[in-house]
Amino acid sequence: MTFTPVARRPVSEAVFDDVRAAVLSGRLAPGDALDSERVLSEQFGVNRHAVREALKRLQQAGLVEVNHGGATRVLDWRATSGLDLLPHLPFALQDGPAPEALRSILEMRRSLGVDVARLAAGRAPAPLLVTLRAHAHDGADPAGDIDALGVRYEEIWRALVAASDNVAYTLAYNSLLAGTSAVTRLSHEVFAAEVRDLGAHADLIAAVAGRDGDRAAGHADALLRRTLATALAAAESTPAPLETADA
């Protein structure tokens, strides 16, 4: 396949984004050889240094294998990449299983959230409990602005993740948050029922503050599982292909 000259932005980033999209969409398949740096620089209309920097980033992301003196080949990202790719999957896979990628993000979100709630109930230090209780009694209006309620809800979950005292969960949550932000572009109201259920938020916080891990996990599951079905229904009913913000 060939590439077209990129729009004005940091050129190595633009090359990286375009090749990443080609790999994730399947237009470049595992084992495919990329053209030489010289040919790629001509196709993109950039200098070879920009191509070299992009290839380095693609290798770090587990998308290609750079063989000095040989061809740079596409890797199977499902076997070699990490959660950094998560935000790009529902929108890069325009010709593939976008609902499957969406489902994967939300299933992991649910599983992680349930365990975070359980751990937070056992590990939350006093300052974080104060923060959580403040959200439970902040007088928010469930019928209020969805953006403001979304920020509030994210702050609750950031406090819960911090209270779980698990750095791997913290990093995974950051990736999931980026992925769910991409989902929000699909339908801003996908998360509305979950975000507006202030009573459920208060129940979850009360269970964590009461050091009841099983109850906290149950409340988290009840909150998170509803969005899984709602988002998938929205994705399946969307007539046009999903697009990235800079597509």
Secondary structure as UniProt FT lines:
FT   HELIX           11..25
FT   TURN            30..31
FT   HELIX           37..44
FT   HELIX           48..60
FT   TURN            61..62
FT   STRAND          64..65
FT   TURN            68..69
FT   STRAND          73..74
FT   HELIX           77..80
FT   HELIX           83..88
FT   HELIX           89..92
FT   TURN            94..95
FT   HELIX           98..123
FT   HELIX           126..136
FT   TURN            142..143
FT   HELIX           146..164
FT   HELIX           167..186
FT   TURN            188..191
FT   HELIX           192..196
FT   HELIX           198..209
FT   TURN            210..211
FT   HELIX           213..236
FT   TURN            245..246
//
